[in-house]
């Protein structure tokens, strides 16, 4: 009976060793999977960051383009207004010269 119990205990110890080995292997595999997942997550993170930078650059370029277009429109409107004032000045120049001439003649006379 004692021999049978010792045999059972030996077999249980062998089973315990196998279970320990399985646990060590499982832990090792878990660590390896976590490492692989971390590396993959970093790759995806970098890809997303690159995509975001490209999107940000495109958006910036679009906004700069819009601002440049608005500046050109404002400049064109300013040139138009200057030309309008210049034309009006040319129209009233003879009248102004006549008024100055009459004023000077009136003061002298």
C-alpha positions, 0 to 999 in steps of 0.5 A: 500500500505504501509503495502504491502511494509512493508510486502515485506521489511520483506520478503526481510529481511528474505531472506537476513538472509537465504542468510547470513546463507547459505554464513556462511555455505558455508564459513565454508564448504570451510574452512573445505575442505581446512583443509582436503586438507591441511592434505591430502597434508601433508600425500602425501608429507610425503609419497613422502619424505619417498619414496625419502629417500628409493630410495636415500638409495638404490642408495647409497647402489648401488654406495657403492657396485660398489665402493667396487667392483672396489676396489676389482678389483684394489686390485686383479690387484695389487696383480697380479702385485706384484706376477708378479714382485716377480716371475721376481725377483726370475728369475733374483735373480740367475743372480744378485747373480752371477753378485755380486759374479763376481764383488766381485771376480773381485774387490779382484782379 
